């Protein structure tokens, strides 16, 4: 199960400006192996997303030297991943360059349709994107100072990430306090996992007919002060619901309103 979070553009730009003129030792350098431009931009995108896609061959990830996806370092592969990705990780769509935002990427190409250089947008000046890049290293360089035949821009629309499949509403609903989980419970994922259809459901031995089940424990999460926990049917025996008849001979014996 996946959810979507915003792409953190400020983080991507801060990373780009920090490492535009140097190399982060956490990553391999590709200057002598076809260029470091897309490797650098992938690092920037990861700084703004913090989610990789570890699908073999077609994903987008970097684990160590010699262990990375083609999309992490290859110009056309990064474009294909971002624009086609329907799974975890960043995803985007091609837009006009004049609509670029900070943190988006631009790729430069030749007249024959091949693209060879990846840049990241770090600002705008008089309607011209400013970029950071490796090979040649650039810090807030205006795009119009480059010579190229064509260019394309990919707008990073968001980031998908995997979340556990849970039924966090269970505790609150069972206690009669809330339909939705508290933020604390949801953040801690202190919920019961759902089971897939192929999973074997856990079972307990059936009690004998004469066995009296003990009361269920109340959830450990305290209820809000304004909504005290009410007894659940499982906590009360049938006779608890039978009210004693009042003694009509004495008004004082009548139950209070």
N, C-alpha and C positions, 0 to 999 in steps of 0.2 A: 504494500500500500504506500502511495507517495502523497506528499503534500508539496505546496509551493511557497517559497519565501522570496522576498525581494533580493535583487542583486545589489550588493553594497558598493555603489559606485565610488564613494569617497575612499574606501579601503583600497580598491583597485588602483585609483589614481595616486594615492599616497605611496603605494608599493612601487608603481611605475616611476614616480619621481625620485624615490629613494635609490633604486637600483638601475636607473637608466644609464648611468655612466660607469657602472661597475658590475660585478657578478656576484650573485648570492651563492655562497659555498655549499648551500644545501642541495643545489642542483648541478647537473653536469653542464659543461660548456660545449656548445656546438659551433663555435666560431669557425673551426677548421673542418667542419663536417657539414657543409651546405649552408651554414649561417645559424645564428642564435636568435633570430628575430621572433619566430613563432614560439620557441621555448620560453622566451622572455614574456611574450604576451600571454601565454598560457599561465605562467606564474601570476601575472597581474589579475587575470580572470579568476584564478583560484583564490587569490587574496580577497576578492570580492564575493566569493561564493562559498568557499570552504567545503565544497562537495565535488568529489571526482566520480567518474563513471568507469568502473573497473571491468566492463565487458571486454573480453579478449578481442583484440584486433580492431573492433569498431568503437571502442569506448574512448575515454579521455582521462588519462591518468599518468602519474609519474610516481614510481615507487623507489627506484634507485638507478644508478648508472647501468644502462643496458636493459632496464626493465621499465618501459614506458610505452604508451600507445602511439601509433602514427599520428593521431590527431594532436598530440601534445607538441610535436615539433614540425609537422608538415603543413605548409600553407593551404593547399586544397583540402587536406584531411580535416583541419580545424574548421574550415568553412562548412564542410559537409556535416561534421558532427553538430555544430551549433544550430544549423538550419534544419536538420533532420531529427535531432534528438527528441524522443518522446519518453525517455526514461529519466533516471536520476542525473543530476548535474545541471550546468547552465544550458540554456537554450535561447534561440533568438530568431530573428528574421532579417532579411536584407531590406534596407531602407535607402532613400536618397542621402547622399553625403551631407547635404545642407540640413538634414534633420538629425544629424548625429548628436549624441549626448556624451558627456564624460563617462569613460569606462567602456564605451562601444569600441569596436575594432574596425580598421580600414585595411584593405588589401590592395596592393598595386599590381597591375597586370600589363602584358604586352598586347599588341594589336592582334596576335594570333589566338588570343583567348586564354593564354596561360598566365597564372598569377604567381608571383615570386617573392613578395615582401608583405609582412604583417606588421601593422602599427596599432597603437592604442591611443584613443583620443583622451587628452588630459585637460582640455579647455577650448575656448573659442576666442578669437580676436578679430573684430571687424567681420564677423561671419565666416572666418577661415578657421578650420579645426587646427588646434595645436596638438602635436603628437609626441610620444616618447617611443623609442625603439632601440634595438640593438642591431649592429651591422648596417650601416654605420651608427654608432651610438648617438642618440638624440634626446634632448631634454626640452620639452615644450617648443619643438620646432614647427613652424607654420607648414601646413601641407602643401601650399602653393610654391614652396621652394624645392619640391621634388620634381623630377622629370619622369613622366610615365605616360602610357598610352590610354589606360583605362583604370578605373578604381571602383571598388565596391565596399559598402559599409554594412556591417552586421550589428544590429541593435540587440543587446542582451536583454531579453524581456523578463527573465526570472530564473529561479533555481529550483529544481525539484529535488526532494530528499525523501529517503525512506523513513517511515515511522512504523512502530509496532501496531499490529491490529489488536485493538483492545475494546473492552466494553466498560469504560470507566464510569458509566452512569449507574452501574449495578449497586454499589454501596449506598449511594444517596437515595436511590429509589426504594431500595429494600427497607431502609430505615424511615422512609417517609419524610425526608428532609429536603431533598433537592433532586430535580430531574437531571441536572448537569453536574459534572465533577467540579470540585473546588480547584482553583488554579494551582494550589500546592500539590494536590493529588495528581492532577494531570501532568504537571511538570516533572514529578517524581516517577510517573508512570506506575503508581501504586494501584494498579488495576488488575483485573483478571484477564488473561489472554483469551481471545476467542479461539475456537478450534476450526481448522479447515475441514472440509467435508470428508477428506480422506483420513483424517486423524481419528484414532480410537478414543472415544469419550471415556473419561475416568468413571468408574462405577464403584458403589459401595454396597456391601451385602445388605439385602433387604432385612429389616427387623422382623422378629416374630410378631404375630398378631397382638399378643398381650404386652409387647414392649412399649413403654412410654418413652418417647423421645425427649431428651433434655432440651431446655430452651436454647435457642440460637443466641450466640453472643452478639451483642450490639457492636456495630462497626467501631474500630478504634479511633476514627476521625471524629473529633467533637463537633457537635452541631452548633450553628450560630446561636447566640444568646436569645435572639428574638424568635427562634424557631426551635423550641425544645423537642427532643426526640419523643415521639409518641410510642406507646407499646405496640408491637406488631402482633398480628394474630398468632404467630408461632410462639410468642412469649406468654400467651394467656390460654387457659383452658376454657372449654365451653361454659362451665359454670361461672366464670368470671363475668360473663356477659348477662347473667340473670340478676336483675336488681331485686332486692327484698321489697316486699309489699309494705307500704307505710301503715302504721297503726292509725286508723281513721279516728280512733277515740281520743287521741291527743294530738292537737295541732303542732305541738313542739316536736313531734316525731316525724313530721313531714320533711322530706329532703329540701335543703335550701336551694334557691334558684342559682 
